[in-house]
Amino acid sequence: MRGRNRLESIVMAGTLFMLATASAQAQATTKVFFESYRAAAGNYDIFKVNPDGSQEQNITSQYSSLDRCPTLCPDGRTLVFATNRNDTGFNVDLWTMKTDGTNPQPLYGFSGVHEYVPDCGNPYIGGAQVLFERLIFPGNSDVWKVNTDGTGATNLTATPLISEGQASWCANQIVFVSEEDTPGTQQVFVMDHNGSNKRRISCSGKVEQNPTCSADGQSIAFARLEGSIQQNDYNIYRVAKCAGSCCGGENQLTTDPAADEFPSFSPGGTAIAFHSYRGPSGDRRVYQMDALEGEGQDGFLEQISGLNPPCTTGGECADSDPDWVEVKQ
């Protein structure tokens, strides 16, 4: 009897584990958050949409403020975003809210200073922290980090008169852009979570921006300017993160002459969301493509934003800065 009872206990424990796992999986939903300027509203709002383009929803429509740059924290329930709700002008601070747009709260910011392009992640050092770019005046920006309760704000780069920013967590490191080695031309760099051990991983000599990292910390995607600033021909590239400098082995994922920017890996790392000026009359829309093959013959390209409800005419929608994440209920 004891043997049978023990077997029944093992079976019951296994069943409960599978039910708990299934319940946790059922409560997690993949979403793409993005910012959008909609002509009807006349300002920037934050939207969420399913990766297949369905159920697009404006989650900040009740506010007349500029609400931009959404990023989801590791808890799967808290969004960090940039907004001017505390400022009468265009300077933006960092706020938090729930994934449905409720419970907005100020996180960090100073009047007259621009804090934006946040990335909320877990640096494997004891909890989530928010990276952001702090712009005091044009040409002088730095990478900062702050705890999710607004404490512990730290300048990680502190390089006067040098533009550094657009930072993202990359496992226990940080990927960002800097013009430290190439004045006037931002390149992709990596540094440790405390700002030490900075190294340039891309040595193209071309303007680069919007670096982001896959969830496993092994791959970096970024946008590179192919021609002149006036041409605005940015393409998305992917490179494996290396231990040294000038990693090499970059893979170009987009080739369209329209600007392709702000890549964001899917939670599983198999696809990349990005915004592109391929919409009607050159408007921005959010798209997804294969993370390895891009939009090429062996890859795929699908539109995500502006489908449901549709944005079909030029000037109606301008969608950008996607964050592809797993939301928890």
Secondary structure, DSSP 4 states (H G I P E B T S, - for coil): -HHHHHHHHHHHHHHHHHHHHHHHHHTEEEEEEEEEEETTTTEEEEEEE-TTS-S-EESSTT--S-EEEEEE-TTSSEEEEEE-TT-SSS--EEEEEETTS-S-EEEE--TT-EEEEEEEE--SSSS-EEEEEEEEETTEEEEEEEETTS---EES---TT-BEEEEEEETTEEEEEE-SSSTTS-EEEEEETTS-S-EE-----S-EEEEEE-TTS-EEEEEEE-S-TTTT-EEEEEEE--SSS-----EE----SS-EEEEEE-TTSSEEEEEES-SGGG--EEEEEETTTBTSTTS-EEE-SSBTTB--STTSEEEEEEEEEEEE-
